[in-house]
């Protein structure tokens, strides 16, 4: 058996617990485990063809190269066993038809995880995490955000801002500019917070946004 991977799904469990026990999940979150993913991806040809035109349209955007590079970074760093869990436990949508007009959005369960928008010819990212990871007193209530730390995670302090979505322990971070987004995703404390939030929602069961999954974008995310 490959290290860090179950041979068969566990009974009476949901989400990532079907494949990884809690210790394996914690070790991955802390950067102490290299998980062995599936070699092959399951795929629906009908689903793939459904979003090919949108993907081609996205490739014509001036932000396309930076967007795909950031998606690869996110896919490699922020999602556990992404091939094994693709579509059913997380999904990526291409030019979704929502009022905020994103370029891409990654979801798990019923929750948005990460979104990229056009910002002129550059990019803007929105990332959801647990507020407790960024509160100065490590507690969820609003008002004690570690702003100094957030400003260190981007190229210039003006590139980062934050907001409070619905939910007691949910925190939204906006990052402007492809360079700042890359730096943000490479920061170890940020990465741990993103991984924790993503695992939380992937453990809540099947992804509600399977029908919007774009395999062409996932190809880029999961490229070796």
Number of C-alpha atoms within 10 A of each C-alpha: 6 9 10 19 16 15 9 8 13 13 8 7 12 15 20 24 21 16 21 20 14 11 11 19 22 17 14 22 23 16 14 11 15 13 17 14 16 13 7 8 13 11 11 9 9 8 15 14 13 16 20 16 11 16 19 12 13 18 14 10 13 14 19 18 12 17 24 16 15 21 23 20 17 20 20 16 18 22 20 23 19 21 19 18 22 22 25 19 24 27 27 28 26 25 20 16 10 7 6 8 12 19 22 22 21 21 25 28 23 15 18 19 22 22 19 25 20 20 13 10 10 16 22 22 24 22 18 23 23 20 25 20 23 21 18 16 12 13 14 19 13 15 8 15 21 14 15 10 14 19 16 14 23 23 18 13 16 10 18 24 15 16 13 14 11 9 9 13 16 18 23 18 17 17 25 23 21 22 17 21 24 20 14 21 21 15 13 13 16 19 19 21 21 25 22 22 21 26 23 17 22 26 18 17 19 20 23 17 21 20 13 19 25 24 25 18 22 22 12 16 21 17 9 7
